[in-house]
C-alpha cells in the first residue's frame, strides 16, 4: 500500500482515528532484508503541535505506558520526534474494539454471549491488575489508575486476544505530586461515584468503570447515561443498580452478584482488586461449565463479522456480515425476530445503547416477561450521531428530523437581535437549538457565510420550532397575560401548586424564555439569550479562560459535542464541580426572568419537555423567593400595598400550598411572625424595619404571601 506520508521512520498508511487534538494512523515500519512491521502512530494535530500543554500530555502518556508490559495491555513502542512534531508508536492490534463488537451484535440483532462478555472483562481485569500494581525501574509503586475504562478502550483481536488500551488518561500518584494540570479525566458515563463527589480516587474507580462495561455488554444499553451531563452525574452519584436489574430480568443471578459488588456505590464494598473481580468471573464461567478461550472468541468474531475478520489489509468494501441466525447458531439461543428496517451498525448501537427515557410517574409498571431469559425488544428510535450521548439526542418515540436536500452539508451561524453571533453549527445542532427553544423564530440564521435571514423566513428550519407545531395544532394557552415582577410569583404558583405539566413561555421583544414543567416541577429552561449558554456562563464566572474554553470546544468533538464532558476530560472542571455549575446555571436562568420589567407570558398545558436539564431537587418556591429577593426592592413593591397600610393583616388557608413549603431563612421567619403579631403593614414597617434591607425583606415576604394567597387584608370595621 502506498503511504499517505512519512513521519520519522514510519510510513503512515491510513488514518484510523481523529479526535479534537490528535490523529491516529495505521503505519508501517520497514527495515533490512524486507523487514516490515505494522504499528499505530498517534500524533498531535498541527494546530496543537506547538502547544506545550498537549505535548506534555503526549510525553507523559508515553512515559507511563512504556512501563506497562503485559499481554492484556496494548504496548507502547516508542516516543519520538520528527519535523518538530512529537508522536507515539504503539502496538497494532488487528481486530475491533468492544464498542464496534457490541454495535455489530445490535445490527445483527444477536446477543453478546454472557460467557464471552465475562471472559473479555476478566481479561481486562488481568491487564488492569498489572497496571494497578506496576512499579517504576527503582521498584517504587506507581499506583496507576487508568481513569478511562470504556468499551472503546477495550480491543479484541481477530485471534481472540483481549487488551486494554489508551493509558493517555491514566494517572500515577507520582504525577499528582508534580501538580500536573493537564491530565485527561475520562468520560462522564464511566466515572465512579467518588469521582462525581469530588473525592480522591484509587484503583477501585477503574473497577467500577469496568463493571459498567460488563453491564452494557450484557444489555446493549447504556447504564448511567442521561440525556444531559447533569442527569448522567446524578445517575452515577446514586448508582441504583437494583432499579436497573428490574429492567433486565435476563441477567443471570450469578452475574448480578458480580455486578452488585463491582458497581457498589461505596467503594469499600467494591472488589478491592481487579484480580478479585477476575476470580469471581472465572468462578461464574466454571459453574456454568462454559469453556471460553481465545479460540472461542475468535470463532465468535468470525461469525459476527464474516470475511472482514482476520483481514490484515484495508478492506475497500466491507463484506456482507452473516445473518443473525448464523451468529446465534454459534453462540446459542435463538435469533431476534424484532421487526424493523435494516440499519447500519452505528445507527443501531446508538439506538440500543442510549439510556431509555424514564416512564411517566403515573404510568403502569411493565407486564412481567413470559421469557425472562430473552433480552427485551429494541427501542424503535434512532438517536443523533454520537455514542457518548450528546444533548441533541431526541426523546424516545421521537423520530429524527431528516436533513432537507437544500441544507445538506452546510454550516450555519446564528445571530440574535442584539448582534451576538454563535457558530458555526451543523444541521443536527441547529435542529436541537430550535426544537429546545434555544433559538427563536425572531433570530437570524446565516448559511455558509451568505446573507442573514430570520429563522421564521426559512421554511425548513421554522417547521422545527415547537411554537410552529403549536400554531399548526391550533393550541391556545391555558394562562396568558403581561409580565410584572410581583405577578411572576403568581404565575409560577399557578403551575407549581396545581402540579401542571406543560410550557410556560415568556417574551419581551426578541428575548424569549420557555420553562418546561412536569407535574409542577421545572425540568428544562430554553432561552435564546446566548450569554446563558454553558460556555458563556463559565467564562463570565471565570471558571475557565477563553483559551481553555476554545480548547474544550475543540475537544468536545470527541464527546459528540458535549462541552461538559470535554471540560472534565481536560481537567479544567472536576465532575462534582460540573454538577454544581450546571445547578448554578439552571438557577441563574430561572432567576434572570425576574429582571424583566415588561413582556408577556403564556402557559400551554400538556406540552412535553424536550429534554430534562434540571437538578433533581429543583424547587419553584426556592427559585421564586430568590428571584424576588434579588430583583425587587421595597421602593418598587410599596405602592402595591399602600392601600392596605392600616388594614388588618390576617393569615389565610390555601387549598394549594402551605407556608411550610417556603424556604424562608430563620431571620425571615422571625420577621414574618412579628409582622403577623403586629397585624398592620405601616406599624410593622415603623417598628421592625430600622435598616433599608429589613424593609426590603418585609416587602419581599408580603408580596410572596399575598401572591400565594396565604394572607388577606380586612378593613377596619
N, C-alpha and C positions, 0 to 999 in steps of 0.2 A: 504494500500500500504506500502511495506517495505521501510523504509527511506534509502537514499544513505549514509548519515552520520548525526551526531548530532552537532549542534552549539549552545552552551548555552542551553536554554530551548526549542529550536526549532529543529524539525526533518526535515531535508532537503529532500524533496521527488523527485524533478525533476528540472533539470537546464532548465530554460526557456529563458535565455539570457546570452550572454557573449561578453563583449567588449574588448578593448585593455587593460583595467586595472581593471575591476570589473566583477563579476559574479552575476547573479540574479537567485534565486531559488524560486520555489513554496515550501512552508514549512508548517508544522503543529505544532500548539501549543496545548498541552494536559494539562488537569487539573483534579481536583477531580470529582468523580462521572461520569467518562466518558466524561468530557467536552473536546471538540475539536474545534479548530478554524484554518481555512486556512489563511495564510498570505504570504507575499512576503518578502524575505530576500535578501538584497544586501550586498555583502562583497567584499573587495579588493582582487585581485588575490595575491597568495602567493609571487610572485616576488616583489610586491609593499607593502606588509604588514608592512615593516619597513621603508617605505618612508614617512617621516614626512609630506611632502607637500601634498600627497594624503590622508593621514589620516586626515589632517586639512580640506581638501576639503569635506570629508565624514562627519566630525563633523559639519562643517558649514552648509552643506545641511540639516542634521538632526535638528539642532537648528532652522534654518529658517522655515523648513517645519512644525515643531511642533507647530508653532504659527498659522498655517493656518487650521482652522476647518470649512469646508464648503462642502455642498453636491456635488458640482461640482469640488472638488479637491480631489485627492487621498490622504488619510490620512497617516501620519507618526505615528506609534505606539510607537516606542522607539529607542534610540541609546544604544547599549550595547557592551560589550567586553567579549570575551571568548577565552581562549588559546592565549592570547596576540594579539587577532585579533578583530578589530572594525567591527561592522556591523549595518545595519539599518533594522528594521522590519516595513513593511508598509502594508496598506490595500490591500487585494487581490480582484481584480475586475474580475469576471468571464465573460469574453467576448473577444472582439477583438479590437485592436487599429484601428484607422481610416485608416491607410495605408493598413492594411490587408482587411478592408472592401472595399476600392477602388480597391484593387487587385482582389478580388473576383468578383466585378462588371465587371471589364475588362475581366476576364477569361470567365464569363458567357455572355459577350457581352450585358450587361444590363446597362442602365444609372443609376447613383446615383441620385435619385429623387431630384430636386431642393428644394422642400419643406422640405425634410428630411435634406438636406445639410444646409439649412438656420436654421432649428431648432437646429441641432448639434452645429453649430457655435454660435448661440445665447446662448446655454447652457454654452459653453466655455467662452463667454463674461461675464456671471454671475460669474464664478469662478475667472476670471482674474480681474474683477472689485473689487471683495472682496480682492484679494491679493494686488492690487494696493493701496487700502485704509486701509490695515491692520496696526494695531498699536501693540507695544510691551506691556508687562504687566504693564508698567508705563503710558500707554496712548500716548506714543510718536510715531508719524507716522514712519513706516519703509520704505515707498517709494519703495516697492519691484517691480522689473522688472523681468519677467520670463526669457526672453532672448533666449528661445529655443522653441517657439511655432511652432509646425510642426505636420503633420499627425501622425507620430509615437508617439507623446506625447499626443494624444487625444484618450482616450479609451472609448468604448461603451459596456456596459454590455448586456448580453443576455436579461435582463429585460428592456432594453431601456434607462438606465441611461447614461449620458454623463459626463465624468470627464476629467480634465486636470491633467497631472502628470509630474513628474521629474522636481522638482524645484532645482535640483542639479546645474543647470546652472544659476539659479536666483541670483540676487544680490540686497542687500539692501543698501541704501545710507550710513547706519552706517558702513558697511564693507568697503566702499570706504575710509572713514575717517581713517580706520585702515591700509590702504595701502595694502590690500590683493593682492598678486601677483599670486594666484593660482585659479582664478575663471574662470570656463568654459565660453565660449563666444557664443556657439550655432553653427548652421550650416549656411554656406555661402548662400545657396539658399533661406533662410528665413530671412535674415537680412534686415534691413531697410536702405534707402539711407543715413541717417545720420550716421549709423554705418560705412558704406563704406567710407564716407567722413572724418571719424575720429572725429566726433563731439560728445559732451556729449549727452547721450541718456536719454529718460524718458519713461514713460509707453506707450506713443504713438508708440514707436517702436514695442511693443507687438501687438498693434492694426494693424500695417502694416503687421506683420507676419501672423496674423490671417486672414487678407484679402487675403494673398497668399494662405492660406489653403482653404478658401472659393472658390477662383478662380479654384484651382486644383481639388476641389471636383466636381465642375460643369463641368469641361472639361476633366478630367483624363489626363491632360497634365501638365508638369512642366512649371511654369510661367517664371521664370528668369534663370533657369539652362542653362548654356552654356556648350560647350564641353571642356572648360578649366576653371580653377579658375578665370583667368583674364577676360574671356568673361562673366562669371557669375557676377563678381563685376561690370563690365561695364553695364550689363543689369539692375542690381539693381540701380546703380547710376542714370541711365537715367529714369527708371521706366515708360516706354512708354506703358501705359495700353491701350490707344486708338488703337495703332497698333495691340495689341493682340486681341482686340474685333473684328477687321476686320476678323480674322481667325476663330472666333467662333460666327457666327451670331445667333445661337440658344439660347444664353444667353438673358434672358428677360430684357427689358429695366429697370424695377424697380430694378433688381439685379445689373445692370450696374451702376445705380445711387449709390447704396450702395458701390460697389467695387471702383468706382472712388474716393469716399470720404475716404474709408479705405486705399486705395493704393496711396493716394496723395503724390507726391514727397516732397512737402512742408508740414511738419508735422503740421504747423499752420492751414492748410486747411483740415487736417485729423479729424476724430472724436476726441473730446477732452477727452472722457472717453469711456471705454468698454461698459458702460451702454447705452450710446447714440447709439453705434453700435448695441447693443442688441435690443433697441427700434425700430430702423429702420427695422431690420429683422422681428420683430414681426408685424410691420405695413405692410410689404410685405405679410406675411402669412395671415393677416386679410383681406387685399384687395383681395387676391387670394382665400379667403374662404377655406383655407387649414387648417384643424384641425390636428395638429401634436402634439402628446404627447408621453410619454414613451411606451404606449401600441402599438402605430402605429409603432414606431421604432422597438419594439420587433417583431412585425409581419413581418416587412421588413427583419430583420436579420434572422428570421426563414425561410423565403422564400429563402433568399440568401445562407444560409449555411446549410439548411436541418437539419438532425438529429444531426449534430455537435452542433447546437445551444442549449444552456441550459445544455450541459453535464458538470457536475462538475468533473467527473472522467476523467483521462487521456485517450484519445482515442488511442487504439492500432493501428487501421487502420482508417484513415479519411473516412467518408461515401461519397458516390457519391452525389455531390451537385445537386440541381434542375436545370432544363433547363432554358435557357433564357426566354422561353415562360412563365414558371411558375412565374419567378420573375416579368416579365413585366405585367402579369395579375394582380398582386398585386399593382405595382407602377404606372400602367397606361402606355399608349403609346404602341408601338409595338416592338417586339424583333428585334435585329440587325440580318441581314442575310448576313453579310460580310463573304466571303468565307475564307478558311484557315484551316490549321491543328489545332487540339486542343493543347493548350499549358497549362502549369501549371500557377497558379496564379502569382507566382513571375515573370515568364518569360513575361507574358502578361502585368503586371503593369509596368515592365521595358520598354516594347515596347511602351506602351501608355502614360507613364508619363515622358518620356525623351523628352526634347525640340527638335523640328524638326530643321534640318539644314536650314539656310536661303536660299531662292531660288537665283539662279544666278542673277546678276544685270540686265542682258539683257533679263531675262525671262518674258513671258507674265503673267499678273495677272490671278488668277484663275477665271473660269467662275462662275457667280452667282449661288448659290444653288437653286434648284427648291423647296426644302422643308426646309426652314431655321429653322424650329423647331426641325429638326433631327440632332443629332451630326454627324460630318464628319466621314467617314470610318477610320479605324485604319491603321497606317503605318505598312507595312509588313516588319518589321525589328526587330530582337531580339538583343538588346544591351548586352554587357557583364554584369555579375552579379554585383549588387550594385545599389540601388535606388538613391543614392545621386549623381550619375553622374560622375563616375571616368573618368580619361582621356583616358582609354582604350576602351571606347565605340566606336564602329565603326560608320562610317558616314551612313546617311540614304541611303538605297538601297544597302548597303554592307552586305553580309551575313557573320556571324561569322565563323572563321575557326574551324572546328571540331577537337577535340583532337585526334591525332592518337593513336591507341591502344598501340603502343610501348612507348608512352610518358605520358600515363595517370598516375596520382597520384605521379609524380616525382617532385623533386626540382632541379632547375638549378642555377648554378653560372656562371658569365660572367667574362672574363679577357681580357683586351686589350693588345696590343703588348708591352706596357710599363710595364706590370705586375700588373696594378690596377685591384683588384678583387671586383666584385659587386654582391650582392645577399645575401641569396637565393631568387629566384622569382619562381612563378608557371608558368604553360604553358601560361595562359592568358596574364600575364605581359610580358613574353618572346615574344609572338606574337606582342604585342603593340610596344615593343622596336625595333623589327626587321622591322615591317611594317612602322614605322615612321622614320626609318633610324638612330635611336639612337644606334643601334648595326649593325656593318658592317660585311660583309662576311669574312673579314680577322681576326676577333676577335675569341676568344676561348669560348667554352661552356663546362661546366662540369655537368654531370648528376649524381646526388646522390653521390657526392664525388668520382666519378670514374676518368678516365683519361681525360685530356683536349683535346678537338677536335675543329678544326676550324669550324665556322658556315657553311662555304661552303661545308664541308665534311659530314654534317648531312642533308640528303635529305629533311626530313620533315620540317626542320627549314629553310633551304636555299630557299625552294619553296615559303616561305612567303615574301622574300625580294622583294621590288619594283624594284630593279635592275635586279633580275632574271626574273620578269614579263616583263621588257623592252626587255631583251635578247630574250625571247620566242616570243615576238611580232615583233622582228626584227626592233625595233625603233632605228633610228640614231639621233645623236644630231644635233640641228639647228646651234649651235656655239660650237667650241671646240678650245683648244689651251693650251699654257703653261702660268703659273702664273708669273706676275711681279707686284709689288705694284702699280706703276703708271698705269699698264694695268688693274688693278681691277676697276679703275674708269670707263673705257670704257665698261668693261664687264657689270657692273651693269647699266650703262647708256643705253646700248642697250636694256636691258629688261624693265627698267622703262619708258624710253621715248617712246617706241613703245607699251606700255601697254600690254605686253605679259603675258600669263598665262602658268606656267609650273614649271620645276625643274632645278635649277642651282646647279650642283654638283662640289665640289672642292675635289681633292685628293692629298695628299702629303704623300707618304709612306703608313703607315697603318692608318693615320688620314684622316677622311672624314667629310665634312660638306655639307648639302643639304639645299638650300634655295628654299622654295616654294613661288611662286608669283601668285597673282590673279589680272589680269589687271594692271600689273606693280607695284603692291603694295606687299611688303613682308608680308606673313601671317604665316609662320612657318619656323623654322630653326631646322633641325635634325643634331645632332652631336654625334660622337662616342667618344668624349672627355669627360670622366666621371667627370672631375672637373667642367664641365658646367652643370651638373645636379643641380636641385634646392637645394637639401640638401648640396652638396659640396659648391655651390655658397654662401649659407647663412653662412656656417661655416667659409669660407675664409673671408667673410665680417664681421665676428664676430657678426652677428646678434643674433645668439644663440650659446650656449655652446654645446660641444659634448654630455654631459649628457642630455641636453634638446632635442637635435636632436634625440637621441636614444629613449627618451620617446615619442616624436612626431611620430616617425616611428612606434612605437608600437601602439600608439593611432590611427594612420591612418587606422588601420583595421576597426575602427568604421565608417569610411567615404569612404569605397570602395577603400582604398589605396591612397587617395588624401592627400598629405603631407600638402598642403596649408590649407585645412580645419582643419587638426589636429593642426597645429601651431596656427591658430586663436582660435580654441576651447580651447586650453590650456592657452591662454592669452600671449603667447610668442611674437606674432605679431598681431597688430591691422589690421582690414580689409583694411583701407586706406594705411597702411604700406605695406601690402601684394601686393596691387595694384601697388604701387611704386616699390617694389622689383622685381615683375615679369616683369615690364617695364625695369628695370635696367638689369635684367638677359638677356632679349631678346637683348637689346642694346649691352651688353658685348659679347654675342655670335656672333653678327653681326660684331663688330669691330675686334674681335680676328683674323678673316681671313686676315686682313691687316698686321698681324705679320708674315704671311707665306712669305718666300722668294723663294720658289720653289714649283713645283707641276703642276697639270693640271686642266682644267675646262671643263665642258660640259653642255650645256643647252638643255633640252628636252622640246619641245613645247607641250602644251596641257596636261601635266601630272597633275592630280587633287591633290589638297592639302589634305593630310590625316587627318589633324586636325588644327584648327585655334588657334594659340598660340600668335599672335602678338597684341601689343597695337593698339587701334583704330586709333591712329594718327601716326603709323609707317611711317617714311619718308626716302626713299632711299637716297636722296640727303643730308639730315642731317647726316645720318649714314656714308655715304661715306666721307663727309667732315671731320667728327670726326676721321674716320679711318686714313685719310691722315695726319691730324694734329698729331695724337698720335704716328704713327708708321713710319713716314718718316722725313728726315731732308734735309736741303739744300745740305749737302755734298753728299747725295745719289742722289738727283734729278738734281744737277748742270750739270753733264755730259750729261744728256738728252737734255739740252738746250744750250750747249756750241756752237754748230754750228749756233745758232740764236742770239748770243751775240750782234752783231752790226746790225742785221736785223731790219726792221721797224715792230713794233707790231701794228696790226690793229684788231679791233673788227669784228666779222663775224656773220651774221644772220644764225640761225639754224632753220630748219623746225620742230624740235622735242622739243626743250627746249629753255627757255629764261633765262637770268641772274637772273631775279626776283625770280625764284624758289629756288635759292641757299640761304640757311640760313646763310649769312655772318654776322659777327659782325660789329658794326659801325667802329671799328678800321680797320678791313679788307676792308670794303667798301672804306674808305678814302685812304688806301694804294693802292688799285687797281685803283681808279680814278687817283691818282698821277702817277702810273705806265703807264697808258694809255696816259696821257698827255705828259710824257717824251718820250714814244714811243720806247725805246730801253732797253733791259734787262740789259746790262752792266752799262749803265748810271743810270738806276733805282736802281740797287743794290748799286752803289757807292754813290748815292745821298740820298736814303731813308733808307738804312739799316745800321745804326750805331751800332746795337746790334745783336748778333747771332740769337736771337729769331725773330727779324724783318726780317732777311734774310730767316729764315725757313718759316715764314709766306708768304713772297713774292713767294717763290718757291712752296709752297702749292697751292697758287692761280693760278700760272702758269700751274701746272700740271692739276689742276681741269678744268680750262677754255680751255686748249688745248685738253684734252681728251674728253671734252663735245662738241668740235668743235665750240667753241664760239670765238676763236681768230685764226689768221693766221699770218705768218711771210713773209714779202716781202724783197727780196734782194735789196740792193741799185742799182739803175739804173746808 
